[in-house]
Amino acid sequence: PDSDGPYGLPPGDYTFGLAIDLGYGENSTAFVFGAKRTDTGKAYILKAYTESRWTALKVAAHVKSLKEKHIALTGKGMRVVVDEGGLGKGWSDQMNELGIGCEAAEKSQKRAYQDYAQGLIESGQVQLHYGQCRPLVDEARKLQFDAETGKEDERYLNHACDAFLYITRAFFPLYKPQELPPAAGSPEAI
């Protein structure tokens, strides 16, 4: 993105989101910030970065500051999607108590969604700002999978990649018709 809109985005109406994969020590906390254009559905991953050894309070203060700056710049809210596995549930609860407003990241069927996200990137539906997303790009280049099980090789970091999946899933939820009742008055409802 390099236009006159907020964050250099092309003109248009956007929804914004921040995804967080929580960790501590060597297991860095990863942040991925993006925007989805409401008329075209195209998503832009604007920034990805990691921080190590941040406490729950430091993460919460950082996210609160980001949200305040974002609202001042755009006049719009920002979804915050958090990995609630492991440490995450307690950290997410603390952020919610501080008024940040987090939602749990969707984590089911990870390998299938990795393939789906790859298709979104290859089709141009999701675009990355490579200069602002180096940790994500570097992880994605190295991350490998076992051919038989489809599981990630645990020798490689995946925190930024996981945060990318969380925001992508928030922007592009899979359609699950079996979970939605037919619309009232539709042929399916009769």
Disulfide bonds with the S-S distance in Angstrom:
none
